[in-house]
Amino acid sequence: MEKWSSQEDAALITLYLMYGPQWVTISRILETKSAHQCSNRWQNALRPGINKEPFNTFEHDTVSQQYRVHGPRWARISANLPGRTRNMVKASREEMQAEEESIRAKMSIAGLLN
């Protein structure tokens, strides 16, 4: 799968403003991407209101708490975090898990050395 170019992004934005979420129509005009790719690009990268800043402590805490309640239902969790997409929420959770595993591994090694 090829990355989106800035020209394709600009065309997608223009076409979305003209046609709305008619992804099949947009993909036929764009020609280089499928309807599914257009929809995903819009929802996860180009849609107005997406917060692309790093997650703050409150958001990390919210993801952790909501994950304990709902499990990996990323859309449900992201609904509680305005401006965050389900992909962002999933990536945030995966980053937190990796950090937790790294800390546990370091503590385990430290315990062996004592």
Phi and psi in degrees as a GROMACS rama.xvg file:
@    title "Ramachandran Plot"
@    xaxis  label "Phi"
@    yaxis  label "Psi"
@TYPE xy
-80.9103  147.36  GLU-2
-67.8838  158.314  LYS-3
-78.8976  134.046  TRP-4
-87.1085  163.918  SER-5
-64.2172  -31.2492  SER-6
-67.9168  -40.4013  GLN-7
-66.3697  -40.047  GLU-8
-59.5787  -47.1847  ASP-9
-62.1741  -42.0596  ALA-10
-64.5589  -42.0575  ALA-11
-61.633  -43.5755  LEU-12
-60.6222  -47.4592  ILE-13
-60.906  -46.1229  THR-14
-66.4  -37.4359  LEU-15
-63.2516  -41.2309  TYR-16
-64.515  -29.8844  LEU-17
-81.9422  -42.2726  MET-18
-112.707  -10.7267  TYR-19
71.3093  -158.102  GLY-20
-80.2128  46.0002  PRO-21
-93.0618  77.8494  GLN-22
-64.948  -34.3817  TRP-23
-65.506  -45.431  VAL-24
-61.4639  -46.8049  THR-25
-61.4159  -44.3363  ILE-26
-66.6425  -33.9287  SER-27
-66.1222  -38.18  ARG-28
-73.569  -42.759  ILE-29
-67.8784  -36.4858  LEU-30
68.642  -24.2664  GLU-31
-94.063  -11.5035  THR-32
-135.95  153.399  LYS-33
-79.3045  167.837  SER-34
-60.0559  -40.7821  ALA-35
-63.4748  -43.477  HIS-36
-63.2198  -40.4602  GLN-37
-63.6064  -45.787  CYS-38
-60.985  -48.0143  SER-39
-61.7663  -42.0667  ASN-40
-62.9165  -42.4617  ARG-41
-63.3013  -52.0009  TRP-42
-65.5944  -35.1174  GLN-43
-103.077  -10.3058  ASN-44
-138.193  -35.7706  ALA-45
-107.472  -19.3405  LEU-46
-56.748  132.521  ARG-47
-58.9263  144.276  PRO-48
95.807  -3.01382  GLY-49
-73.611  128.774  ILE-50
-90.7503  110.096  ASN-51
-97.2996  6.35197  LYS-52
-73.8066  157.722  GLU-53
-59.2165  151.296  PRO-54
-64.1307  139.306  PHE-55
-92.3446  175.997  ASN-56
-59.0395  -43.0451  THR-57
-59.3464  -44.0098  PHE-58
-66.2284  -41.9211  GLU-59
-60.2165  -43.8817  HIS-60
-62.7736  -40.7997  ASP-61
-63.2793  -44.8497  THR-62
-59.8159  -46.5407  VAL-63
-60.8983  -47.1616  SER-64
-64.8332  -45.5172  GLN-65
-67.9731  -32.9967  GLN-66
-65.3288  -38.963  TYR-67
-63.6669  -34.3444  ARG-68
-80.9745  -46.9932  VAL-69
-106.682  -11.0967  HIS-70
70.7037  -156.079  GLY-71
-80.3213  50.2005  PRO-72
-97.6735  80.1512  ARG-73
-62.7752  -37.6569  TRP-74
-65.4289  -40.8071  ALA-75
-63.9608  -43.4276  ARG-76
-67.051  -43.2677  ILE-77
-65.649  -23.2688  SER-78
-62.6167  -22.3103  ALA-79
-90.7638  1.1483  ASN-80
-130.061  85.5488  LEU-81
-53.2389  133.971  PRO-82
88.2658  -3.30379  GLY-83
-109.447  133.834  ARG-84
-88.0687  164.562  THR-85
-62.7287  -34.419  ARG-86
-65.4035  -38.4017  ASN-87
-65.2559  -41.7725  MET-88
-64.7308  -44.1966  VAL-89
-61.92  -45.3488  LYS-90
-62.8212  -39.1731  ALA-91
-61.8377  -45.3482  SER-92
-62.625  -42.2388  ARG-93
-63.8332  -39.305  GLU-94
-63.6918  -43.4417  GLU-95
-62.4456  -42.0069  MET-96
-62.7936  -42.0726  GLN-97
-63.468  -40.9951  ALA-98
-63.7715  -43.8488  GLU-99
-61.9907  -42.3135  GLU-100
-65.4793  -38.3249  GLU-101
-64.066  -42.6553  SER-102
-64.0165  -44.6065  ILE-103
-60.9659  -41.3246  ARG-104
-64.555  -42.6894  ALA-105
-64.2625  -40.3511  LYS-106
-66.019  -37.9847  MET-107
-65.8139  -42.9712  SER-108
-65.1482  -42.2439  ILE-109
-62.0295  -37.6362  ALA-110
-65.3428  -34.6243  GLY-111
-71.1364  -30.8265  LEU-112
-79.8027  -18.1617  LEU-113
